[in-house]
Amino acid sequence: MVKAHLTIGLLPLLSFALAQQSSTGYVDPRNGITFQGMVQNDYGITIGAVFPPLLSSGAQSTEFIGEIVAPISTGYIGIAIGGHMVGDLLIVAWPNGNSTVASTRYANGRAQPGMYSGPVLTNLPSTSVNATHWNWVFRCQNCTSWTGGSLNTTVGSQWGWAYSRNRVNKPSSPSSDFQRHDDSGHWIQDLPSAHASAADYASYLAGSSTGATTRKASSTTTNATTTSFTTPTGPTSTATATITSSTIPALPVGNVSATLTVNPQGMIMSTAEQAAAKLLALAGGP
């Protein structure tokens, strides 16, 4: 992959990469949420997102639920909604003791992105920190349009990631400055496959499905205008696995093999069942 570097701020997330990873659907066994996302194996980070259901007519929802899973040694992680540092909505997050801190950012040029008001970030109940990893699960409202750009949630979209091993200057402050990151890349986010049902999305917001008991992060939001999502009445989701270990591994998001697999009862397992079995095995389940 072709890369370029800046002396300050987040590296431009290049649109001319020779090859780009595509997102894959996965279920986070810690909270039962079905995300569409990717794993970056070099740094052990996972980024995923899920959107409310598509509407047959009228304006689509302007929010989504996202997550970042990263080693506790990570300085910060950045996400570029649209794939570019300049002119796209940026989300930057980092660990701070037993909590996570985050903010939305925007860059007009090739310099450190400044704070950007409009979106609202809210920590969801399964946000957690332990001795080895931090898992930030968040609601991002008013996050599908920004100055000079927007996100069409009916088609695939290029997204970008940025990784830094260096801590931010003031970890407790969402507006903290930070050094340029160490690496970055792109993937194609399959947005048409990233929509949940209204009932499932409402249960995700409520934190109805929870995984291992960990220390919950404090909520951090930006000063912004809020968009609303009406929580419908419906069944809650059930987590496919529960991690009993205190370690939070990065989630696999690679291609699932097409080879037929049978369960202990001799029944052919579906692709989703195979993927869930792999997640459970890697999570330390039975």
Disulfide bonds with the S-S distance in Angstrom:
Cys140-Cys143 1.88
